[in-house]
Amino acid sequence: MKRIKLVIAYDGTNYSGWQVQPGKTTIEGVVNKALSELLNEEITVIGASRTDAGVHAKGNVAVFDTNSPIPPEKICYAVNRYLPWDIRVLSSMEVPADFHPRKVNSKKTYEYKIMNREIAIPTERLYSYFIYYNMDIKAMQEAAKYLIGEHDFKSFCSVKTQVSETVRTIYSLNVDKYGEMIKITVTGNGFLYNMVRIIAGTLIEVGRGLKTPEDMDKILKGRNRRLAGPTAPAHGLTLVGIEYDMDAFLLE
């Protein structure tokens, strides 16, 4: 039995998120079906990030166990023939049998895109959030600084969050504008349910002048979801990638 790690990219537009749900089409469900057909085994992958409906990914990670003789590094090419065009396995490799993508120390990077212009561009509608208001990028950048480091992010997680520990570490949080596209890029050791989308929604309120950069400190210390901004729409969010300590991939 071998454990195989996959790096998966997908357009989440037509899916009800990553996680398998009865009666719904999900990324995990489609990948399980494709691998089971390819390997002639019942395959159930374990994903690193359970992205929401409409969220995209350039580098989500999943693992599964198999007895297949197919070389691990070739599985990505083979399984893509069984997958729809909006899901692709970018790489595959063997990892230790105890490697678990959610239990190994890692850094996750997400990107939230905002199309900021007077009239929307239709080709960007599925991958960015359209805002026609004038946005103060400098204020957003100043506000973002308050969130860097280890903090209790209870104010920035959905009330549906079922975790007892809400402390997380953000290593970097950048707000940049390229032409008419604003990109919020955040890297951390882990994220609470809807945390990145709530951070984006709060930074958007700062950009519109509805909150000040200094309000971020009050929101963090308040530990109250109602203090932060709205949850930004899912389609603007992309999981860029997950970086693991390479020691986790060493085979005995």
GULUM-408633 format. One record per residue (C-alpha): residue number from 1; residue in one letter; x, y negated, z negated. Coordinates in steps of 0.02 Angstrom, whole numbers. Layout:
# residues N
<resi=NUM | resn=A | px=X | py=Y | pz=Z>
...
***
This chain:
# residues 252
<resi=1 | resn=M | px=0 | py=0 | pz=0>
<resi=2 | resn=K | px=66 | py=-171 | pz=49>
<resi=3 | resn=R | px=9 | py=-345 | pz=-2>
<resi=4 | resn=I | px=2 | py=-468 | pz=142>
<resi=5 | resn=K | px=0 | py=-657 | pz=127>
<resi=6 | resn=L | px=-89 | py=-758 | pz=261>
<resi=7 | resn=V | px=-82 | py=-944 | pz=300>
<resi=8 | resn=I | px=-251 | py=-992 | pz=373>
<resi=9 | resn=A | px=-309 | py=-1148 | pz=465>
<resi=10 | resn=Y | px=-490 | py=-1186 | pz=502>
<resi=11 | resn=D | px=-619 | py=-1314 | pz=553>
<resi=12 | resn=G | px=-746 | py=-1304 | pz=413>
<resi=13 | resn=T | px=-887 | py=-1391 | pz=507>
<resi=14 | resn=N | px=-991 | py=-1236 | pz=543>
<resi=15 | resn=Y | px=-959 | py=-1143 | pz=381>
<resi=16 | resn=S | px=-1034 | py=-1143 | pz=206>
<resi=17 | resn=G | px=-862 | py=-1160 | pz=128>
<resi=18 | resn=W | px=-727 | py=-1031 | pz=95>
<resi=19 | resn=Q | px=-807 | py=-914 | pz=-30>
<resi=20 | resn=V | px=-921 | py=-770 | pz=20>
<resi=21 | resn=Q | px=-1104 | py=-811 | pz=-12>
<resi=22 | resn=P | px=-1256 | py=-701 | pz=22>
<resi=23 | resn=G | px=-1342 | py=-746 | pz=184>
<resi=24 | resn=K | px=-1216 | py=-880 | pz=232>
<resi=25 | resn=T | px=-1071 | py=-887 | pz=354>
<resi=26 | resn=T | px=-909 | py=-926 | pz=263>
<resi=27 | resn=I | px=-724 | py=-929 | pz=306>
<resi=28 | resn=E | px=-685 | py=-788 | pz=185>
<resi=29 | resn=G | px=-825 | py=-681 | pz=253>
<resi=30 | resn=V | px=-770 | py=-702 | pz=434>
<resi=31 | resn=V | px=-588 | py=-666 | pz=391>
<resi=32 | resn=N | px=-636 | py=-510 | pz=292>
<resi=33 | resn=K | px=-737 | py=-445 | pz=440>
<resi=34 | resn=A | px=-598 | py=-479 | pz=565>
<resi=35 | resn=L | px=-464 | py=-394 | pz=460>
<resi=36 | resn=S | px=-577 | py=-244 | pz=423>
<resi=37 | resn=E | px=-609 | py=-219 | pz=609>
<resi=38 | resn=L | px=-425 | py=-237 | pz=653>
<resi=39 | resn=L | px=-356 | py=-124 | pz=517>
<resi=40 | resn=N | px=-501 | py=-1 | pz=509>
<resi=41 | resn=E | px=-508 | py=-26 | pz=320>
<resi=42 | resn=E | px=-625 | py=-119 | pz=204>
<resi=43 | resn=I | px=-527 | py=-281 | pz=174>
<resi=44 | resn=T | px=-568 | py=-415 | pz=46>
<resi=45 | resn=V | px=-449 | py=-563 | pz=41>
<resi=46 | resn=I | px=-408 | py=-668 | pz=-112>
<resi=47 | resn=G | px=-400 | py=-853 | pz=-68>
<resi=48 | resn=A | px=-294 | py=-988 | pz=-148>
<resi=49 | resn=S | px=-419 | py=-1130 | pz=-126>
<resi=50 | resn=R | px=-608 | py=-1110 | pz=-119>
<resi=51 | resn=T | px=-641 | py=-1258 | pz=-7>
<resi=52 | resn=D | px=-819 | py=-1327 | pz=1>
<resi=53 | resn=A | px=-938 | py=-1326 | pz=149>
<resi=54 | resn=G | px=-873 | py=-1441 | pz=286>
<resi=55 | resn=V | px=-696 | py=-1455 | pz=217>
<resi=56 | resn=H | px=-554 | py=-1413 | pz=336>
<resi=57 | resn=A | px=-384 | py=-1331 | pz=311>
<resi=58 | resn=K | px=-217 | py=-1330 | pz=398>
<resi=59 | resn=G | px=-135 | py=-1213 | pz=272>
<resi=60 | resn=N | px=-248 | py=-1119 | pz=152>
<resi=61 | resn=V | px=-172 | py=-958 | pz=83>
<resi=62 | resn=A | px=-248 | py=-786 | pz=57>
<resi=63 | resn=V | px=-184 | py=-612 | pz=17>
<resi=64 | resn=F | px=-251 | py=-436 | pz=43>
<resi=65 | resn=D | px=-192 | py=-256 | pz=20>
<resi=66 | resn=T | px=-177 | py=-132 | pz=163>
<resi=67 | resn=N | px=-106 | py=37 | pz=214>
<resi=68 | resn=S | px=-90 | py=-18 | pz=395>
<resi=69 | resn=P | px=71 | py=24 | pz=488>
<resi=70 | resn=I | px=61 | py=-141 | pz=583>
<resi=71 | resn=P | px=216 | py=-245 | pz=540>
<resi=72 | resn=P | px=162 | py=-381 | pz=417>
<resi=73 | resn=E | px=229 | py=-522 | pz=525>
<resi=74 | resn=K | px=127 | py=-461 | pz=675>
<resi=75 | resn=I | px=-42 | py=-456 | pz=587>
<resi=76 | resn=C | px=-72 | py=-642 | pz=617>
<resi=77 | resn=Y | px=-61 | py=-618 | pz=806>
<resi=78 | resn=A | px=-172 | py=-465 | pz=804>
<resi=79 | resn=V | px=-310 | py=-530 | pz=692>
<resi=80 | resn=N | px=-330 | py=-693 | pz=788>
<resi=81 | resn=R | px=-405 | py=-590 | pz=930>
<resi=82 | resn=Y | px=-549 | py=-548 | pz=813>
<resi=83 | resn=L | px=-575 | py=-724 | pz=746>
<resi=84 | resn=P | px=-678 | py=-869 | pz=818>
<resi=85 | resn=W | px=-583 | py=-1016 | pz=889>
<resi=86 | resn=D | px=-614 | py=-1125 | pz=736>
<resi=87 | resn=I | px=-517 | py=-1006 | pz=622>
<resi=88 | resn=R | px=-335 | py=-958 | pz=649>
<resi=89 | resn=V | px=-208 | py=-860 | pz=547>
<resi=90 | resn=L | px=-46 | py=-957 | pz=570>
<resi=91 | resn=S | px=72 | py=-832 | pz=487>
<resi=92 | resn=S | px=77 | py=-667 | pz=393>
<resi=93 | resn=M | px=208 | py=-588 | pz=283>
<resi=94 | resn=E | px=228 | py=-455 | pz=149>
<resi=95 | resn=V | px=237 | py=-515 | pz=-31>
<resi=96 | resn=P | px=256 | py=-424 | pz=-198>
<resi=97 | resn=A | px=106 | py=-320 | pz=-251>
<resi=98 | resn=D | px=73 | py=-434 | pz=-401>
<resi=99 | resn=F | px=75 | py=-597 | pz=-302>
<resi=100 | resn=H | px=-89 | py=-690 | pz=-331>
<resi=101 | resn=P | px=-113 | py=-854 | pz=-236>
<resi=102 | resn=R | px=-207 | py=-938 | pz=-380>
<resi=103 | resn=K | px=-97 | py=-876 | pz=-522>
<resi=104 | resn=V | px=75 | py=-925 | pz=-458>
<resi=105 | resn=N | px=141 | py=-1102 | pz=-487>
<resi=106 | resn=S | px=112 | py=-1206 | pz=-333>
<resi=107 | resn=K | px=90 | py=-1379 | pz=-261>
<resi=108 | resn=K | px=-66 | py=-1414 | pz=-159>
<resi=109 | resn=T | px=-80 | py=-1559 | pz=-39>
<resi=110 | resn=Y | px=-245 | py=-1630 | pz=22>
<resi=111 | resn=E | px=-280 | py=-1771 | pz=144>
<resi=112 | resn=Y | px=-437 | py=-1877 | pz=151>
<resi=113 | resn=K | px=-465 | py=-1977 | pz=311>
<resi=114 | resn=I | px=-569 | py=-2134 | pz=327>
<resi=115 | resn=M | px=-610 | py=-2211 | pz=496>
<resi=116 | resn=N | px=-617 | py=-2397 | pz=458>
<resi=117 | resn=R | px=-688 | py=-2500 | pz=602>
<resi=118 | resn=E | px=-848 | py=-2590 | pz=653>
<resi=119 | resn=I | px=-918 | py=-2448 | pz=758>
<resi=120 | resn=A | px=-887 | py=-2262 | pz=735>
<resi=121 | resn=I | px=-784 | py=-2157 | pz=856>
<resi=122 | resn=P | px=-888 | py=-2000 | pz=895>
<resi=123 | resn=T | px=-737 | py=-1886 | pz=917>
<resi=124 | resn=E | px=-681 | py=-1925 | pz=739>
<resi=125 | resn=R | px=-851 | py=-1895 | pz=658>
<resi=126 | resn=L | px=-814 | py=-1717 | pz=600>
<resi=127 | resn=Y | px=-643 | py=-1753 | pz=526>
<resi=128 | resn=S | px=-654 | py=-1925 | pz=445>
<resi=129 | resn=Y | px=-777 | py=-2028 | pz=344>
<resi=130 | resn=F | px=-835 | py=-2183 | pz=438>
<resi=131 | resn=I | px=-837 | py=-2347 | pz=339>
<resi=132 | resn=Y | px=-869 | py=-2515 | pz=424>
<resi=133 | resn=Y | px=-835 | py=-2624 | pz=270>
<resi=134 | resn=N | px=-670 | py=-2717 | pz=261>
<resi=135 | resn=M | px=-555 | py=-2614 | pz=148>
<resi=136 | resn=D | px=-419 | py=-2686 | pz=36>
<resi=137 | resn=I | px=-278 | py=-2561 | pz=62>
<resi=138 | resn=K | px=-161 | py=-2645 | pz=-61>
<resi=139 | resn=A | px=-291 | py=-2634 | pz=-200>
<resi=140 | resn=M | px=-317 | py=-2449 | pz=-160>
<resi=141 | resn=Q | px=-129 | py=-2419 | pz=-167>
<resi=142 | resn=E | px=-118 | py=-2508 | pz=-335>
<resi=143 | resn=A | px=-263 | py=-2407 | pz=-404>
<resi=144 | resn=A | px=-187 | py=-2243 | pz=-345>
<resi=145 | resn=K | px=-33 | py=-2271 | pz=-454>
<resi=146 | resn=Y | px=-136 | py=-2250 | pz=-613>
<resi=147 | resn=L | px=-176 | py=-2069 | pz=-566>
<resi=148 | resn=I | px=2 | py=-2009 | pz=-539>
<resi=149 | resn=G | px=68 | py=-1897 | pz=-676>
<resi=150 | resn=E | px=-14 | py=-1780 | pz=-802>
<resi=151 | resn=H | px=-187 | py=-1838 | pz=-855>
<resi=152 | resn=D | px=-354 | py=-1773 | pz=-913>
<resi=153 | resn=F | px=-456 | py=-1787 | pz=-752>
<resi=154 | resn=K | px=-626 | py=-1751 | pz=-830>
<resi=155 | resn=S | px=-694 | py=-1912 | pz=-755>
<resi=156 | resn=F | px=-643 | py=-1850 | pz=-582>
<resi=157 | resn=C | px=-727 | py=-1680 | pz=-580>
<resi=158 | resn=S | px=-903 | py=-1625 | pz=-544>
<resi=159 | resn=V | px=-1018 | py=-1595 | pz=-691>
<resi=160 | resn=K | px=-1035 | py=-1419 | pz=-619>
<resi=161 | resn=T | px=-852 | py=-1383 | pz=-661>
<resi=162 | resn=Q | px=-841 | py=-1226 | pz=-768>
<resi=163 | resn=V | px=-668 | py=-1245 | pz=-840>
<resi=164 | resn=S | px=-617 | py=-1284 | pz=-1018>
<resi=165 | resn=E | px=-454 | py=-1370 | pz=-972>
<resi=166 | resn=T | px=-465 | py=-1527 | pz=-864>
<resi=167 | resn=V | px=-284 | py=-1585 | pz=-876>
<resi=168 | resn=R | px=-194 | py=-1583 | pz=-710>
<resi=169 | resn=T | px=-34 | py=-1659 | pz=-638>
<resi=170 | resn=I | px=-31 | py=-1767 | pz=-482>
<resi=171 | resn=Y | px=144 | py=-1779 | pz=-409>
<resi=172 | resn=S | px=104 | py=-1906 | pz=-275>
<resi=173 | resn=L | px=-47 | py=-2005 | pz=-215>
<resi=174 | resn=N | px=-25 | py=-2115 | pz=-62>
<resi=175 | resn=V | px=-145 | py=-2229 | pz=30>
<resi=176 | resn=D | px=-88 | py=-2276 | pz=205>
<resi=177 | resn=K | px=-169 | py=-2355 | pz=356>
<resi=178 | resn=Y | px=-125 | py=-2308 | pz=534>
<resi=179 | resn=G | px=-220 | py=-2421 | pz=653>
<resi=180 | resn=E | px=-402 | py=-2396 | pz=606>
<resi=181 | resn=M | px=-374 | py=-2235 | pz=506>
<resi=182 | resn=I | px=-346 | py=-2238 | pz=318>
<resi=183 | resn=K | px=-265 | py=-2082 | pz=246>
<resi=184 | resn=I | px=-268 | py=-2036 | pz=62>
<resi=185 | resn=T | px=-138 | py=-1900 | pz=32>
<resi=186 | resn=V | px=-126 | py=-1816 | pz=-138>
<resi=187 | resn=T | px=-11 | py=-1678 | pz=-201>
<resi=188 | resn=G | px=-39 | py=-1593 | pz=-369>
<resi=189 | resn=N | px=-18 | py=-1433 | pz=-466>
<resi=190 | resn=G | px=-204 | py=-1396 | pz=-451>
<resi=191 | resn=F | px=-370 | py=-1483 | pz=-430>
<resi=192 | resn=L | px=-538 | py=-1476 | pz=-518>
<resi=193 | resn=Y | px=-702 | py=-1449 | pz=-427>
<resi=194 | resn=N | px=-730 | py=-1598 | pz=-309>
<resi=195 | resn=M | px=-582 | py=-1689 | pz=-389>
<resi=196 | resn=V | px=-501 | py=-1750 | pz=-227>
<resi=197 | resn=R | px=-667 | py=-1807 | pz=-154>
<resi=198 | resn=I | px=-709 | py=-1903 | pz=-314>
<resi=199 | resn=I | px=-536 | py=-1984 | pz=-314>
<resi=200 | resn=A | px=-567 | py=-2033 | pz=-132>
<resi=201 | resn=G | px=-740 | py=-2101 | pz=-174>
<resi=202 | resn=T | px=-670 | py=-2203 | pz=-318>
<resi=203 | resn=L | px=-527 | py=-2273 | pz=-213>
<resi=204 | resn=I | px=-654 | py=-2320 | pz=-80>
<resi=205 | resn=E | px=-750 | py=-2422 | pz=-209>
<resi=206 | resn=V | px=-586 | py=-2509 | pz=-254>
<resi=207 | resn=G | px=-555 | py=-2544 | pz=-70>
<resi=208 | resn=R | px=-728 | py=-2621 | pz=-54>
<resi=209 | resn=G | px=-702 | py=-2729 | pz=-208>
<resi=210 | resn=L | px=-832 | py=-2639 | pz=-312>
<resi=211 | resn=K | px=-698 | py=-2586 | pz=-437>
<resi=212 | resn=T | px=-528 | py=-2659 | pz=-480>
<resi=213 | resn=P | px=-365 | py=-2561 | pz=-479>
<resi=214 | resn=E | px=-359 | py=-2581 | pz=-669>
<resi=215 | resn=D | px=-526 | py=-2492 | pz=-684>
<resi=216 | resn=M | px=-436 | py=-2329 | pz=-643>
<resi=217 | resn=D | px=-353 | py=-2330 | pz=-814>
<resi=218 | resn=K | px=-521 | py=-2356 | pz=-900>
<resi=219 | resn=I | px=-600 | py=-2217 | pz=-796>
<resi=220 | resn=L | px=-462 | py=-2094 | pz=-842>
<resi=221 | resn=K | px=-471 | py=-2134 | pz=-1027>
<resi=222 | resn=G | px=-661 | py=-2132 | pz=-1028>
<resi=223 | resn=R | px=-667 | py=-1946 | pz=-980>
<resi=224 | resn=N | px=-842 | py=-1973 | pz=-909>
<resi=225 | resn=R | px=-893 | py=-1927 | pz=-732>
<resi=226 | resn=R | px=-1016 | py=-2072 | pz=-725>
<resi=227 | resn=L | px=-873 | py=-2197 | pz=-736>
<resi=228 | resn=A | px=-791 | py=-2142 | pz=-574>
<resi=229 | resn=G | px=-853 | py=-2172 | pz=-397>
<resi=230 | resn=P | px=-962 | py=-2059 | pz=-290>
<resi=231 | resn=T | px=-904 | py=-1894 | pz=-216>
<resi=232 | resn=A | px=-843 | py=-1935 | pz=-41>
<resi=233 | resn=P | px=-916 | py=-1829 | pz=100>
<resi=234 | resn=A | px=-835 | py=-1660 | pz=131>
<resi=235 | resn=H | px=-794 | py=-1681 | pz=316>
<resi=236 | resn=G | px=-658 | py=-1810 | pz=281>
<resi=237 | resn=L | px=-557 | py=-1686 | pz=177>
<resi=238 | resn=T | px=-422 | py=-1567 | pz=238>
<resi=239 | resn=L | px=-315 | py=-1448 | pz=136>
<resi=240 | resn=V | px=-146 | py=-1484 | pz=215>
<resi=241 | resn=G | px=-46 | py=-1346 | pz=132>
<resi=242 | resn=I | px=10 | py=-1252 | pz=-23>
<resi=243 | resn=E | px=192 | py=-1243 | pz=-76>
<resi=244 | resn=Y | px=248 | py=-1097 | pz=-185>
<resi=245 | resn=D | px=409 | py=-1061 | pz=-274>
<resi=246 | resn=M | px=501 | py=-948 | pz=-152>
<resi=247 | resn=D | px=549 | py=-830 | pz=-295>
<resi=248 | resn=A | px=368 | py=-774 | pz=-294>
<resi=249 | resn=F | px=395 | py=-697 | pz=-122>
<resi=250 | resn=L | px=547 | py=-593 | pz=-164>
<resi=251 | resn=L | px=516 | py=-406 | pz=-140>
<resi=252 | resn=E | px=601 | py=-280 | pz=-253>
***
